[in-house]
Amino acid sequence: MTTRDSAQRPQTTPHEGRSWLDRYFSITARGSTPARELRGGLTTFMAMAYIIVLNPVILGGATDINGDHLDPAQLTTMTALSAGLVTIMMGVVGRAPIACAAALGVMAVVAYQAAPNMTWPEAMGLVVWQGLIIIAMVVTGVRTAVMNALPRNLKIAIGVGIGLFVTLIGLKNAGFVSRGEGGSLLQLGAETDGGHLLGWPVLIFVIGLALASILLVRGIPGAIFYGIVGATALAVIVHYAFGLDAAQWGGGAPELPGSLVAAPDFGLLFQVDLLGAWTTAGPTTAGVILFTLVLAGFFDAVGTILAIGAKAGITDENGAMPRVNQILVTDGTGAVVGGLTSSSATLVFVESTAGVGEGARTGLSSVVTGALFLTAIVFAPVFSIVPAQAASVAMVLVGALMMTHIADIDWSDMGVAVPAFLTIAMMPFAFDIASGIGIGIIAHTVLRTVQGRARDVGWLMWILTGVFVFDFSMHALGL
């Protein structure tokens, strides 16, 4: 990965002799060239193209309250469509080298938190509300109050916990871990393998994980994507060479399609119910899920946007990102688009830093990335080849990337350490993201009060604590 451009600061140059494209995207002013933007946009797409495979695996593998599934082929079309449209919008409106796609953290909340309590259209309705709330927060300035209410350490812990949650799901989908036998909670291998790693599919996962990890530590752009491609290619060879049964893969088998291209299936477009979740799941459950969606999407976006801006060298001396409000509004719009397409919230992707490392400095690179996502729509049969074992490579490594932020938590203060630890641990252990957030908030409020620092908690945190205490106790009270 080249980094020779990463430290360049914005430059002021005359407008004479510059094309409208150069002036609009400030290509020369940011020390870039159209060729670099093209290369950066392509690199970003390669780094995050795995989401076209991963989103259908996660959402398509979950069921709603009625036991219904979302069609993987339709999800592939919608994932690429929403990523393409929102990323182009980010380039044109936000004018930043930031790409957007279905967010893993939000995706997990939708699949494993929302869907079991409501229908898919109702779950996607909450995603639309998430986007509208984020937009309203940006426009009114409320985002500042909400951001300041949650302690920084707790925000970090939420991201880390979601990373562990996603990793656990990936390991399960790959057949690397499963429900334990003989009283244990978990075990290595599939449930029928007696605590051992057996069979070609799990070996494919291990090889793909090893390949992607090696490329990642070597700083190769698109490492996760190449890991998935390599594992898929090997899976296809093994599947046909050894005549494996499709059931051995535990899901979609790596079988070659009859055609590499197909007409897009837009069947999930606008399949959304904006009000049903509040009746089906109840106002408290729907409210907690919506709060979790907003939290998982909004705070991740702020951190990611500033991190990309700093890496690209386009932030000012105070670390402020140019056109940040336009960027945040676009991010919120992405959640709305994701809900309307049933592909989950389409938010900023940290993999955009791969394109920045290759020279991207402006929104032109995002336009390139978005155009590539739209092109991918017609190649849906290609992505159906990818087995869950290959796609799970991304889930595990993205979890590892999210874990890196744990070093920013102040572990020397037990009033910080305990709530952060409980937030992180309870998400995978309870298999519930909202429970992890709620327990962390309650622990923070209680421990800060015991430390004699109740005033540091803040009135909004007290309200959130009350909401979660009520949510955890309502069933015990027979409500």
Secondary structure, 3 states (H helix, E strand, C coil): CCCCCCCCCCCCCCCCCCCHHHHHHCCCCCCCCHHHHHHHHHHHHHHHCHHHHHHHHHHHHCCCCCCCCCCHHHHHHHHHHHHHHHHHHHHHHHCCCCCEEECHHHHHHHHHHHHHHCCHHHHHHHHHHHHHHHHHHHHHCHHHHHHHHCCHHHHHHHHHHHHHHHHHHHHHHCCCEEECCCCCCEEECCHHHCCCCCCHHHHHHHHHHHHHHHHHHCCCCCHHHHHHHHHHHHHHHHHHHCCCCHHHHCCCCCCCCCCCCCCCCCCCCCCCCCCHHHHHCCHHHHHHHHHHHHHHHHHHHHHHHHHHHHHHCCCCCCCCCCCHHHHHHHHHHHHHHHHHCCCCCEEECCCHHHHHHCCCCCHHHHHHHHHHHHHHHHHHHHHCCCCHHHHHHHHHHHHHHHHHHHHHCCCCCHHHHHHHHHHHHHHHHCCCHHHHHHHHHHHHHHHHHHCCCHHHCCHHHHHHHHHHHHHHHCCCCCC
